[in-house]
């Protein structure tokens, strides 16, 4: 342990909330830089081609309790699935703590090791180098996820999301396209094997018929929650109404 190492201790109060939070990130990438600042834990994650960028945040109190450092804490996780698996080894009745070894670097605390500990079991997780995880700057994330400047928008329910997800399963080629057709009589989601009208009135901001297209497999990155969908010139923005989660997907030129 380095002489400048600071050890932070938190008590896990709801492991299910933590795993649910991690699952939202795992939809996009297995390697994730987690961050804790003020009273929130959050992460910004992207696909390797940068066509999809997702932000997820939850109150720290929904997951754990402890002394929050003044500096932002960054925790590099190389395989988020393995971090999720850690909680399988601790029973719901066990008092579970996490100890975070961290060092101050360039104004932030950088985690080097995690220790999950109960009265009978310790599990250690080595943290990854943040610079190797494709860290997304705050300003870039906020610019990409702004709803300002969208051309058209509408709300969609959780049930509608689930139905679209099920319909995309009809098709087997991940490179197939998913189209959002805007017309004066509403909005239709269209794949190669289906056509589903999800709105029977003009979308907010509608001026003329237009089609927005993404790859079908990219739909699986989205949280199936009640959401506002904003269509920009170069991307579609899905902003959840059920959680603090937002994802931008770049449009396909056809």
C-alpha positions as CSV (number, residue, x, y, z in Angstrom):
1,X,0.0,0.0,0.0
2,X,1.4,3.4,-1.0
3,X,2.0,6.0,1.6
4,X,-0.5,8.3,-0.1
5,X,-3.2,5.7,-0.2
6,X,-6.6,6.7,1.2
7,X,-9.0,4.0,2.2
8,X,-12.7,4.8,2.0
9,X,-15.3,2.6,3.7
10,X,-18.9,2.2,2.6
11,X,-21.6,-0.1,3.9
12,X,-23.6,-1.8,1.1
13,X,-27.3,-1.1,2.0
14,X,-29.0,-2.4,-1.2
15,X,-27.0,-4.8,-3.4
16,X,-30.0,-5.3,-5.7
17,X,-30.0,-1.6,-6.6
18,X,-26.3,-1.7,-7.2
19,X,-26.6,-4.7,-9.5
20,X,-29.5,-3.1,-11.4
21,X,-27.4,0.0,-11.9
22,X,-24.5,-2.0,-13.2
23,X,-26.7,-4.0,-15.6
24,X,-27.7,-0.8,-17.4
25,X,-24.1,-0.1,-18.1
26,X,-23.2,-3.7,-19.1
27,X,-25.8,-3.4,-21.9
28,X,-23.3,-1.1,-23.7
29,X,-19.8,-2.2,-22.6
30,X,-18.2,-4.6,-20.1
31,X,-15.5,-2.1,-19.1
32,X,-16.8,0.9,-17.1
33,X,-15.3,3.8,-15.2
34,X,-17.6,4.3,-12.2
35,X,-17.6,7.7,-10.5
36,X,-18.8,9.0,-7.1
37,X,-19.3,12.7,-6.5
38,X,-21.3,14.6,-3.9
39,X,-24.2,12.2,-3.2
40,X,-24.4,10.3,-6.5
41,X,-22.8,7.3,-8.2
42,X,-22.7,7.5,-12.0
43,X,-21.0,6.3,-15.1
44,X,-20.5,7.3,-18.8
45,X,-20.1,4.4,-21.2
46,X,-19.7,4.0,-24.9
47,X,-19.4,1.4,-27.6
48,X,-16.0,0.9,-29.3
49,X,-17.1,2.8,-32.4
50,X,-18.5,5.7,-30.3
51,X,-21.9,5.4,-32.0
52,X,-23.6,4.9,-28.7
53,X,-23.0,6.9,-25.5
54,X,-24.9,6.2,-22.3
55,X,-25.1,8.0,-18.9
56,X,-26.6,6.4,-15.8
57,X,-26.8,7.9,-12.3
58,X,-28.4,6.9,-9.0
59,X,-28.3,8.4,-5.5
60,X,-25.5,6.9,-3.5
61,X,-27.9,6.4,-0.6
62,X,-29.9,3.9,-2.8
63,X,-26.8,1.7,-2.8
64,X,-24.5,2.3,0.1
65,X,-23.7,4.7,3.0
66,X,-20.4,6.1,4.2
67,X,-18.2,9.2,4.3
68,X,-18.2,10.8,0.8
69,X,-14.8,12.3,-0.1
70,X,-14.6,16.0,-1.2
71,X,-12.9,15.0,-4.5
72,X,-14.5,13.0,-7.3
73,X,-13.8,9.3,-6.9
74,X,-13.1,7.3,-10.1
75,X,-13.2,3.5,-10.1
76,X,-12.1,1.7,-13.2
77,X,-13.9,-1.7,-13.7
78,X,-12.4,-3.9,-16.4
79,X,-15.2,-6.5,-16.4
80,X,-18.5,-5.3,-14.9
81,X,-20.0,-8.8,-15.0
82,X,-17.4,-10.0,-12.6
83,X,-18.2,-7.1,-10.2
84,X,-21.9,-8.0,-10.4
85,X,-21.0,-11.6,-9.6
86,X,-19.3,-10.6,-6.3
87,X,-22.7,-10.1,-4.7
88,X,-23.6,-13.7,-5.3
89,X,-21.2,-14.8,-2.6
90,X,-22.8,-12.8,0.1
91,X,-26.1,-13.6,1.7
92,X,-28.9,-11.0,2.2
93,X,-28.5,-11.3,5.9
94,X,-24.8,-10.5,5.9
95,X,-23.5,-7.0,6.8
96,X,-21.4,-6.2,3.7
97,X,-18.8,-3.4,3.5
98,X,-16.7,-2.2,0.6
99,X,-13.2,-0.7,1.2
100,X,-11.8,1.4,-1.6
101,X,-8.1,2.0,-1.8
102,X,-7.5,5.3,-3.7
103,X,-4.9,7.8,-4.5
104,X,-5.1,11.5,-5.3
105,X,-4.2,12.3,-8.9
106,X,-4.8,15.5,-10.9
107,X,-7.5,16.6,-8.4
108,X,-9.5,13.3,-8.4
109,X,-9.3,10.2,-6.2
110,X,-8.4,7.2,-8.4
111,X,-9.3,3.8,-6.9
112,X,-6.7,1.1,-7.1
113,X,-8.4,-1.8,-5.3
114,X,-11.8,-2.8,-3.9
115,X,-12.3,-5.1,-1.0
116,X,-15.8,-6.5,-0.3
117,X,-15.9,-7.8,3.2
118,X,-18.3,-9.6,5.5
119,X,-17.6,-11.2,8.9
120,X,-16.6,-14.4,7.1
121,X,-15.5,-13.5,3.6
122,X,-13.3,-11.0,1.8
123,X,-13.3,-10.6,-2.0
124,X,-10.7,-8.4,-3.7
125,X,-11.2,-6.6,-7.1
126,X,-8.3,-4.9,-8.8
127,X,-9.2,-1.6,-10.4
128,X,-8.4,-0.8,-14.0
129,X,-6.4,2.2,-15.3
130,X,-9.1,4.9,-16.1
131,X,-7.1,6.0,-19.1
132,X,-7.5,2.6,-20.7
133,X,-11.3,2.6,-20.4
134,X,-12.0,5.4,-22.9
135,X,-13.1,8.0,-20.3
136,X,-15.7,10.5,-21.5
137,X,-15.3,14.1,-20.4
138,X,-18.3,15.7,-18.6
139,X,-18.6,18.5,-21.2
140,X,-18.7,16.0,-24.1
141,X,-21.3,13.9,-22.4
142,X,-23.6,16.8,-21.6
143,X,-23.3,18.2,-25.1
144,X,-24.2,14.8,-26.7
145,X,-27.1,14.2,-24.3
146,X,-28.7,17.6,-24.5
147,X,-32.3,17.7,-25.8
148,X,-31.8,21.2,-27.2
149,X,-32.0,21.4,-31.0
150,X,-34.0,18.2,-31.5
151,X,-36.3,18.2,-34.6
152,X,-39.1,16.1,-33.3
153,X,-39.9,14.3,-30.1
154,X,-42.5,12.1,-28.3
155,X,-43.0,10.0,-25.2
156,X,-43.0,6.2,-25.2
157,X,-44.2,3.8,-22.5
158,X,-42.3,0.8,-21.0
159,X,-44.8,-1.5,-22.7
160,X,-44.2,-0.1,-26.1
161,X,-40.4,-0.4,-25.6
162,X,-40.9,-4.1,-24.6
163,X,-43.0,-4.8,-27.7
164,X,-40.5,-3.2,-30.1
165,X,-37.7,-5.2,-28.4
166,X,-39.7,-8.4,-28.9
167,X,-40.4,-7.5,-32.6
168,X,-36.7,-6.9,-33.3
169,X,-36.2,-10.5,-32.2
170,X,-38.0,-11.7,-35.4
171,X,-35.0,-10.7,-37.4
172,X,-31.7,-12.5,-37.1
173,X,-29.3,-10.2,-38.9
174,X,-27.8,-7.6,-36.4
175,X,-26.9,-5.3,-39.3
176,X,-30.5,-4.9,-40.2
177,X,-31.9,-1.4,-39.8
178,X,-34.6,0.0,-37.5
179,X,-36.5,2.9,-38.9
180,X,-38.6,5.6,-37.2
181,X,-41.0,6.9,-39.9
182,X,-42.5,10.3,-39.1
183,X,-45.7,11.3,-41.0
184,X,-48.7,13.5,-40.4
185,X,-50.7,10.6,-39.1
186,X,-48.1,9.6,-36.5
187,X,-44.9,7.6,-36.0
188,X,-44.2,4.0,-37.1
189,X,-41.2,1.8,-36.2
190,X,-40.2,-0.3,-39.1
191,X,-37.9,-3.3,-39.5
192,X,-37.4,-5.7,-42.4
193,X,-40.0,-8.0,-40.9
194,X,-42.5,-5.8,-39.1
195,X,-44.1,-2.4,-39.1
196,X,-45.5,-1.1,-35.8
197,X,-47.4,2.3,-35.4
198,X,-46.5,3.6,-31.9
199,X,-48.1,7.1,-32.3
200,X,-51.3,8.0,-34.1
201,X,-50.9,11.7,-33.9
202,X,-48.1,14.0,-35.3
203,X,-45.0,14.1,-33.0
204,X,-44.1,17.3,-31.2
205,X,-42.2,19.5,-33.7
206,X,-43.4,17.6,-36.8
207,X,-43.2,19.7,-40.0
208,X,-42.6,17.2,-42.8
209,X,-42.3,13.4,-43.4
210,X,-38.9,12.1,-42.4
211,X,-37.2,8.8,-41.5
212,X,-34.5,8.3,-38.7
213,X,-32.5,5.1,-38.9
214,X,-30.3,3.2,-36.5
215,X,-29.0,-0.4,-36.5
216,X,-31.4,-2.9,-35.0
217,X,-28.9,-4.3,-32.6
218,X,-28.4,-0.9,-31.0
219,X,-31.9,-1.0,-29.7
220,X,-30.8,-3.5,-27.1
221,X,-28.6,-0.9,-25.4
222,X,-31.6,1.1,-24.4
223,X,-33.3,0.7,-21.0
224,X,-36.8,-0.5,-21.6
225,X,-38.4,2.3,-19.5
226,X,-41.0,5.0,-20.0
227,X,-39.0,7.6,-21.9
228,X,-38.8,10.8,-23.9
229,X,-37.3,10.3,-27.3
230,X,-35.7,13.3,-29.1
231,X,-34.6,13.0,-32.7
232,X,-31.6,15.2,-33.8
233,X,-30.0,15.7,-37.1
234,X,-27.3,13.1,-36.3
235,X,-28.6,11.1,-33.4
236,X,-31.6,9.8,-31.4
237,X,-31.7,10.6,-27.7
238,X,-33.6,8.3,-25.3
239,X,-34.1,9.9,-21.9
240,X,-35.8,7.7,-19.3
241,X,-38.6,9.0,-17.2
242,X,-38.2,6.1,-14.7
243,X,-34.6,6.6,-13.8
244,X,-31.7,9.0,-14.3
245,X,-30.5,7.3,-17.5
246,X,-30.0,8.8,-21.0
247,X,-28.5,7.3,-24.2
248,X,-27.6,8.8,-27.5
249,X,-27.4,6.6,-30.6
250,X,-25.9,7.9,-33.8
251,X,-28.0,7.8,-37.0
252,X,-27.2,5.5,-39.9
253,X,-26.9,7.2,-43.3
254,X,-29.0,5.3,-45.9
